[in-house]
Amino acid sequence: MNHLVQLRRRGYDRTAFAILVVAVYMFPVYWMVTTSVKAPADIFATPPQIVPSQPTLDSYREAVIDNPAVLRSIRNSAIIGVGTTLLTLVLATPAAYALARLRPRGSGLVTLLLLIGQLLPAVVVAGPLFVLFSRIDLINSFQAMIIADGTVTVPFAVIVLRPFLLAVPRELEAAALVDGSTRFGAFFRIVLPLIRPGLVTVAALTFLLAWGDFIFALSLNLNEKIAPITVVMNSFVGQYGTEWGRMMAVATTVAIPIVAIFVALQRFIVGGLTTGATKE
């Protein structure tokens, strides 16, 4: 009993519980990776093979390396992700600055509408966007998918960036204005460098949302040449079964850039989310 009390005091019980939770959440990722290196017969083995007996990279060679459609779709997803990220930063940063600093009449209502907009599922927005883009000939284009993703990411970015801008002391901008700078110059040279963690956080999460979008990519595009990877992955689900090995190989390949981005920017993202959540 005394030994258990000592373990609890040292926090080992909470550490063990945290490890268990992480293991539960990471097991699907592990299963995805192991399935991608299994032979077709081993995927459906009974009982399931937790550890592949004879790992093979055939699924990667067949589904990724020797598959021009998948390589092209990965490039398309990168174009959509980067385009959406740039559009979101260009539109959301000045909008968040206006809500935080200028506080125009009705700014509270605008913030509320942005929050409500986050509650709408993408499938609800896809229908009106399809009608609108059809009338202006934007269907089957990168622009349509980038703008559609922006309808989700821009409100999110404004909400995240606003607390960062509120945390920047007004005296710094006032000093820049006294020294002869314009408001835009103070915003560009003083404010933006100070909210860099917020910008990095928004950019990373925006790219993630655009990279994994499926609803807009499926409803606003019928051209296979500009289809993103999420739509192409759906082609592995056939009438007579699913090619699990190839699908998991593509899924693992698609997950690598996201993991790399979040590992490289982990310090900014964690700090950005906590700062934006506590400062108002």
C-alpha positions in Angstrom: 0.0 0.0 0.0 2.8 2.4 0.9 4.5 1.6 -2.4 1.3 2.6 -4.3 1.0 5.8 -2.4 4.6 6.7 -3.3 3.9 6.0 -7.0 0.8 8.3 -6.9 2.8 11.1 -5.2 5.4 10.9 -7.9 2.8 11.1 -10.7 3.6 7.7 -12.1 0.0 6.7 -12.1 -1.0 9.7 -14.3 2.0 9.1 -16.5 0.9 5.5 -17.0 -2.6 6.6 -17.8 -1.4 9.2 -20.3 0.8 6.5 -22.0 -2.3 4.2 -22.2 -4.4 7.0 -23.8 -1.7 7.9 -26.3 -1.3 4.2 -27.2 -5.0 3.9 -27.8 -5.1 6.9 -30.1 -1.9 6.0 -31.9 -2.9 2.4 -32.6 -4.9 3.2 -35.7 -1.8 5.0 -37.1 0.3 2.0 -36.3 -2.2 -0.3 -38.0 -2.2 1.9 -41.1 1.5 1.7 -41.4 1.8 -2.0 -40.7 -1.1 -2.8 -43.2 0.8 -0.9 -45.9 3.8 -3.2 -45.6 1.8 -6.5 -45.4 1.3 -8.9 -48.2 -2.3 -9.2 -49.4 -2.8 -12.6 -47.8 -1.5 -11.3 -44.4 -3.9 -8.4 -44.4 -6.9 -10.7 -44.0 -5.1 -13.3 -41.8 -7.0 -14.8 -38.9 -6.0 -14.0 -36.2 -4.8 -10.5 -37.3 -1.0 -10.1 -37.4 -0.1 -7.3 -35.1 3.5 -7.4 -36.3 4.0 -8.1 -40.1 5.7 -11.5 -40.5 7.2 -10.6 -43.9 7.2 -6.8 -44.5 7.1 -5.8 -48.2 7.1 -2.4 -50.0 5.1 -3.7 -53.0 2.1 -1.6 -52.1 4.2 1.6 -52.1 5.7 0.7 -55.4 2.4 -0.1 -57.1 0.2 2.5 -55.5 2.6 5.5 -55.1 5.9 5.3 -57.0 4.6 3.7 -60.2 1.2 5.4 -60.1 1.2 8.7 -62.0 -2.4 9.5 -60.8 -1.4 9.4 -57.2 1.8 11.5 -57.7 -0.2 14.1 -59.6 -2.9 14.2 -56.9 -0.3 14.7 -54.2 1.0 17.7 -56.2 -2.6 19.0 -56.6 -3.2 18.7 -52.8 0.0 20.6 -52.2 -1.1 23.4 -54.6 -4.5 23.6 -52.9 -3.0 23.5 -49.4 -0.4 26.2 -50.1 -3.0 28.4 -52.0 -5.5 28.1 -49.2 -2.8 28.9 -46.6 -1.7 32.1 -48.5 -5.3 33.2 -49.1 -6.2 32.6 -45.4 -3.3 34.6 -44.1 -3.8 37.5 -46.5 -7.5 37.8 -45.6 -7.6 36.8 -42.0 -4.7 38.8 -40.6 -6.0 42.3 -41.5 -9.5 41.2 -40.6 -8.4 40.1 -37.1 -6.3 43.3 -36.8 -9.4 45.4 -37.5 -11.5 43.5 -35.0 -8.8 43.7 -32.3 -7.5 47.2 -32.8 -10.0 49.4 -34.8 -13.1 47.7 -33.3 -15.6 49.1 -35.8 -19.3 49.2 -35.0 -20.7 45.8 -35.0 -17.4 44.0 -34.4 -19.0 41.9 -31.6 -21.7 40.7 -34.1 -19.0 39.9 -36.7 -17.1 37.8 -34.2 -20.3 36.0 -33.2 -21.1 35.3 -36.9 -17.6 33.9 -37.4 -18.1 31.6 -34.5 -21.5 30.5 -35.9 -19.8 29.9 -39.2 -17.5 27.4 -37.7 -20.6 25.3 -36.7 -21.8 24.8 -40.2 -20.6 21.5 -41.8 -18.8 21.7 -45.1 -21.5 19.7 -46.9 -24.0 22.5 -46.1 -21.8 25.1 -47.7 -20.8 22.9 -50.7 -24.2 23.2 -52.4 -24.5 27.0 -52.5 -20.8 27.2 -53.6 -21.4 24.8 -56.4 -24.3 27.0 -57.7 -22.3 30.2 -57.3 -19.1 28.8 -59.0 -21.1 27.3 -61.8 -22.4 30.7 -62.7 -19.0 32.3 -62.8 -17.2 29.3 -64.5 -15.0 28.3 -61.6 -16.1 24.7 -61.4 -13.2 22.2 -62.1 -10.5 24.6 -61.1 -7.9 25.0 -58.3 -9.4 28.4 -57.6 -12.8 26.9 -56.7 -11.3 24.5 -54.2 -9.0 27.1 -52.7 -11.8 29.6 -52.2 -14.1 26.9 -50.8 -11.5 25.8 -48.3 -11.1 29.5 -47.4 -14.7 29.8 -46.4 -13.8 27.4 -43.5 -10.2 28.4 -42.7 -10.6 32.2 -42.8 -13.1 32.5 -40.0 -11.1 30.0 -38.0 -7.9 32.1 -38.6 -9.6 35.3 -37.6 -10.8 33.8 -34.3 -7.3 32.4 -33.5 -5.3 35.6 -34.5 -7.5 38.1 -32.7 -6.3 37.2 -29.1 -2.7 37.5 -30.4 -3.3 41.0 -31.7 -5.1 42.0 -28.5 -1.9 40.9 -26.5 0.3 43.3 -28.5 0.7 46.6 -26.5 -0.9 49.6 -28.2 2.1 51.7 -27.1 4.4 50.0 -29.6 2.1 51.1 -32.5 1.7 54.5 -31.0 5.4 55.0 -30.8 5.8 53.9 -34.4 3.1 56.4 -35.5 4.8 59.2 -33.6 8.1 58.4 -35.4 6.3 59.0 -38.7 5.2 55.5 -39.6 1.8 54.8 -41.2 -0.7 52.5 -39.5 0.0 49.9 -42.2 3.7 50.3 -41.7 3.3 49.8 -37.9 1.1 46.8 -38.6 3.6 45.3 -41.0 6.9 46.1 -39.2 5.8 46.0 -35.5 2.7 43.9 -35.1 3.3 41.0 -37.5 6.7 40.0 -36.1 5.2 39.9 -32.6 2.4 37.6 -33.6 4.6 35.1 -35.5 3.6 32.1 -33.3 0.0 32.8 -34.2 0.7 33.1 -37.9 2.6 29.9 -37.9 -0.2 28.1 -36.0 -2.8 29.4 -38.4 -0.7 28.5 -41.4 0.0 24.9 -40.2 -3.6 24.2 -39.2 -5.0 25.8 -42.4 -2.7 23.6 -44.5 -3.8 20.6 -42.6 -7.5 21.4 -43.2 -7.0 22.0 -46.9 -4.7 19.0 -47.3 -7.4 16.7 -45.9 -10.5 18.3 -47.5 -12.8 15.8 -49.3 -16.2 17.4 -49.5 -15.3 20.5 -51.5 -12.8 18.5 -53.7 -15.5 16.0 -54.5 -18.4 18.4 -55.1 -16.6 21.2 -56.9 -14.4 19.3 -59.2 -14.9 16.6 -61.9 -11.6 16.9 -63.6 -9.3 14.0 -62.6 -6.2 16.0 -63.6 -6.6 18.4 -60.7 -8.2 16.0 -58.2 -6.5 16.1 -54.8 -5.2 13.0 -53.1 -8.3 12.6 -50.9 -10.5 12.0 -53.9 -8.0 9.7 -55.6 -7.8 7.5 -52.5 -11.5 6.9 -52.8 -10.7 5.0 -56.1 -9.2 2.2 -54.1 -12.7 1.3 -52.8 -14.2 -0.8 -55.5 -17.4 -2.6 -56.1 -16.0 -6.0 -55.1 -13.7 -4.9 -52.3 -11.2 -2.5 -51.0 -7.5 -2.6 -51.9 -6.4 -2.1 -48.3 -2.7 -2.5 -48.8 -2.5 0.1 -51.5 -4.8 2.5 -49.8 -2.8 2.3 -46.6 0.4 2.9 -48.5 -1.1 6.1 -50.0 -2.5 7.1 -46.7 0.9 6.7 -45.0 2.6 8.7 -47.7 0.0 11.5 -47.4 0.5 11.6 -43.6 4.2 12.1 -43.8 4.2 15.8 -44.8 1.7 16.6 -42.1 3.7 14.8 -39.4 6.9 16.5 -40.7 5.2 20.0 -40.5 3.9 19.5 -37.0 7.2 18.1 -35.7 9.2 21.0 -37.2 6.7 23.6 -36.0 5.7 22.0 -32.7 7.1 24.7 -30.5 5.2 27.4 -32.4 2.0 25.5 -32.7 1.7 24.5 -29.0 2.7 28.0 -27.8 0.4 29.6 -30.3 -2.6 27.6 -29.3 -2.1 28.1 -25.6 -1.4 31.9 -26.0 -4.5 32.3 -28.2 -6.6 30.4 -25.7 -5.6 32.5 -22.6 -5.1 36.0 -23.7 -8.0 38.2 -24.6 
